[in-house]
Amino acid sequence: MLGAGGSPSCSGASAETDRPQRARPVQLAAPAPGSVASSSVDAALYESFSRDQWRARRAATPLTLTAADLDELRGLNEALDLDEVESVYLPLSRLVNLHVTAVRTRQQATQTFLGREQPPVPYVIGVAGSVAVGKSTTSRVLQALLARWPDHPRVDLVTTDGFLFPNAELERRGILKRKGFPESYDVRRLLQFLRDLKSGASEVRAPTYSHLTYDVLPPEDDVVVRQPDILIVEGLNVLQASRGTTTFVSDFFDLSIYVDADTADVQQWYVERFHTLRETVFQQSDSYFQRFANLSVKEATATALDIWREVNERNLVANIEPTRERADVILRKGPDHHVDEVRLRHI
């Protein structure tokens, strides 16, 4: 998603353009007083692994991606390489594979008890985290790796951007400037999508979102999900409480992942991404954010920081970061965008 109201929040690279090369770092001042560094979690809930310790959990899992594959999966300005895949994502794919096997065994036991077959139910993974933290890349890499396991070759990916209310509805409600905040999502529609999926429906449809026009696309552009082995659901809001209902989106997840980093680092990545988009996507004539295309470097940095502090950081601190301890796995990134610690919730 590119923003709240008329402001780009850049929570994902545009799917409608080629991903640009990594931009040069933009030097920023320290974050404003009162901003939160997202590092503290309840140690009693999680077992913590250093990068090397987590890498050892890979066991004999083969590396099935190439450097060329990563070029297609890498997000804007992210330092994704094969070492990151081997150290972080291969062990994670092995964990998911073991979980999928266990869930299928449990489903088979239920069928035996009932004395009848039931429709196949996808294993659902939720991926949450801040704008610009890299959750879209995490989701794409995980999808690519999991699809290469022979046990579950059909892996789909849905982002919750498509479940935002259309701009016209946000304007009618007077909340266009709060796009990305909890009230901007059609949570009932998202819950119904997941309920139908987990009920074994042969086909469910998910709306899609354009990062170019900054709006939900018409129904003919829906993603059609047909009983995959695994579904990954990625978005800012996937671990949040659902307003007006006692059901959580995460109630339908078999595994949840939170991509974490210090707020100061995410701010830096956000500004760097804004500069990259200013030089690429914003230049397109049909871009919603074309008005930012001709900003100078200094003006772009100031604009990006204003948007970050007024919109995205506030949403992170108030609505996203507090959901972190609902996650089963926390991928903790350092300033270089590489994961340097993994926390696994005691289950």
N, C-alpha and C positions, 0 to 999 in steps of 0.2 A: 504494500500500500504506500502511496506517495504522500499522503498528508492529511492533516486535519484542516477542514475548511479550505482556504486557498493556499495552504502552506504544505510543502512537501515534507513528509516524514520519512520517506525512503525505507520502508520496512522490507522491501524486496526489489531485486533488479527487474526491469521491465522484460516481460517474456516476448515482447513484440519487437525488440531490437537486439543487435549483437551486443554481448557484454564487452565494455571497453576494457583497456588495459588498466593496471593499477596506477592510480594517480600518485603524485608526489605528496608526502605527508604535509599537512598544514599545521603549523605551530600555533598552539592555543594557550591562553592563560589558564590558570587553575580554575576548576569549576566553582561556581558561586557558593558562598557559605550556605550550609543547610542541605546541600545535595548529598545523596546517599551513595556510599561505595558498597556494591552488592557482594559482600564476601561472607558475612556471618550467617551460619545456619546452625540449627540445633545438632550438635555433634552426636547426641544420643540416638538420633534418628538415622544416621548415615554412617557407612563405612567409607573412609576416604582412601583413594589410591593416587599415588604419584603417577606421572606419565609413564615411567618405566614399569611400575607395578601393574598398571592397567594394560600396558602393551603385552605383558607376560600372559595375560588372560586370553590372548588370541589363540594360544595352543597351536594347532596345526592348520588353522583356517587359512586357505590360500588367498593370495592377493589376485583379484579378478578384474581390477581396473588398471588402465594404463594412463600415462601422462596425458595422452590425447583425450581420453575420457574426462579427465579432470578439467580440461579446458572448457568442456560443455557444461560442467556442473558447478564451476566456481562462480561465486557471486562477485559483485562489484568490490574491488579493492581488497579482496581476501587472499591471504597467503596459504592457500590450500595446495598441498603437495602429497606425494606418495607416502612420505614418512608420516604425515598426519593421518592418512588413511590407515596405514599399518598400525600406528600407535593407538589410535582412538576408535576409528570406525569399524575395523575388523573385529576387535574384541566385542564392540557393541552389537555387531551383526550376529556374532556367535551367541551372545546372551539372548537376543531376540529369537534366534533359531531354537534354542533350548526351551524358551518360554512357549513358543508356538507348538512345539511337540507336546509339552505338558498340557496345554489348553486343549489340544485335540484329543489327548487321552481322557481328559475329564469330560469332554463332550461325548466321547464314545461311551463312557461309563453311564452318562445320563440316558443315552439312547438305549443301552442295554436294560437299564432300570425301567424305562417306559415301554420297552418292547416294540419300538417303532423307530424308523429313521426320521431324522429331522434335516431341514435344509442346511447347507453349509453356512457357517457364520464367520465372517472375516475377523482376523486378529487386528485390533485397531491401536495405533500408536499416536499419541498426541505430542506435538513439539511446540513449546512455548518459549518466550523470551522477548526482550526489548526490540524495538525498531533498531535496525543497523547492527545487531549483535551477530547475525549470521545464521539464524534459524532456518532460513530458506535453503541455504547451502547444505546445512546439516541434513535437512529432509531429503534433498535431492541425492546426496551421497548415500544416505541410508537406503533410499529406494533402489538405487543402482546396485548396491551390494546385496541387498536381500533378494532381489530378483534373480541373482545369479546362484542362489542356493537351489538345488533340485527339489527341496521339500516344499518350496513356496515361490514358484516362478512369477506369479501374477501379483504385482505390487502396484497399487494406485496411490496417487497423491492429490489431496484436495486442500486448498488454502481457505481460511475463513474470510478472506477479503471479499469473496463473492457473496457472503452472507451479511455484508453491510447493507443498510437500507440505501436505495438509490438516492442520488443527490437531490432529486426533486422532493422526496419524502423527508430527507434531512433538513432541507430548506423550509418545508412546511412546518416541521417541528421546531425550527429555530436552533438546530444543533449541528449545522454543517461545519462550524468551526471546531466541533468536538468529534469529528470523524476519527475513529480508532478508539475512542473511549467506550466503556461498556454499553451506554445507552444508544450508541450508533449502530449496533448489530441487531439483526433480526434473529434473536436467540431461539425463539420458538421454532423458526424454520430450520435452524441448525440442529436443534434437538430432534425434530421430526425426521430429518435426514438420517441422523445416527440411529434413531429408534427403528426406522424402517430397515436400515442396513443390518442391524443386529437381530432383527426379527427374521432374517433370511429372505428378504425381498429379492426377486431375481434381477431387478433393475431399480436403481435410485439415481436421481439427478441432483447435481450441485451447481448452483450459479457460479459464474466466473466474473472476474474483475479486470478492467483495463487500466494499467498503470500509465497509459498514454493519455487517455481521455479522462482518467480519474473518476470512473463511474462503473457501476454494475452493468454487465452486458445483457442483451436480450436473451430470452429462453433458448433460441436456436444455437447459442454459444455455450449452453450448459455442458458440464462434464457428466457423462453417463457412466455410472459405476455398476458393473455387473458381477457381483459376487467374487471379488478378488480374494486371494489368499490373505493378503495384508493390505490395510488401508492406513496411510499416514495422513493425519490431519494437523496442519501447521497454521499457527496464528497467534496474535497477541493475547487473545482472550480465552484460549482453550482450557485453562486451569481456573478460570474465575467462577465465582458463584453466579448462578443465573437469577436475574431479577424477576420477580413475579411467579416463580415456580420453585418447588422443592428439589427439582432435578438439576444436577450439574452436568455440563457437557462432558466432564471427565468421568462421569459415572459409566460412560460407554467405552472407556479406554481400557485396554489390557496392559498398557505400559505408557508412562508419560515421561517426557524428557524436557528439562529446562536448560536453555543455553544461557550462561551467566558470565558476567564480566563487571569490573569496576565501572561505575557510572562515568568517571572521567575518560576511560578508554572508549566507551560506547559513544560519548560525545565527540571524541576525536574522529572515530570512524564515520559517524554521521556527517560531520562537516566535510571530510574527505570525499564521501559518497556524493554529497551535494555538488561539490566542485566537478566531479566526474560527470554527473548528470547534466550540469550546466553546459558542459562542452559537447554533449552527445544528444541525449533524449530531448532535453529542453529546446534544442535547436530545431526540432521538427515542427512543421507548420501546424499540425493538428495536436500538438502537445498542450495539455491544460496549463502547463507551467512555462509556456514560451516566454512569458514576461520576465522570467529570471535569466534568460539566455544571454543577455547582453550586459549583465552585471560585471563589474571589474572583480578581480580576485579579492580585493579588500571588501568591496560591497557584498560579494557572495559569502564571504566568511562571516561578516556581521549579520547578514540575513539568516544564514543557517544557524548561527548561535541563538538568535532571537527565537527562531522557530523551535529549536531544541529546548530552550529553557521555558518557553511559554506553553508548549504543547507536549512534546514527547517525553521530556524529563518528568513533567508533572504526572503524565499518564503512567510512566514507569514506576514512580515512587508510590503513587496512590493505588494503582490497580493491577500492575503486572508483577512487580517484585514481591509483593506480599503473598503471591500464589506459589512462590518457588518451592516451599517445603511441602507442597502437594505432589511434587514430582517424584517419580521413582528413581530417576537418574538426573544428576546435575553435571553438565559439562562446563567446567570453569576455565575461561579463557584468560590469557595474559595479554599484555599490551600489543604483542605482535600478531594477535588473532589466532594463535595456536592454543589448543587446549593443554593446560599444564596440570590439571587435577580433575579427577572424576569422583563423584560421590554417588554411592549406590545405597538406596534406602533399604533398611532392614525390613524384609517381608516375612 
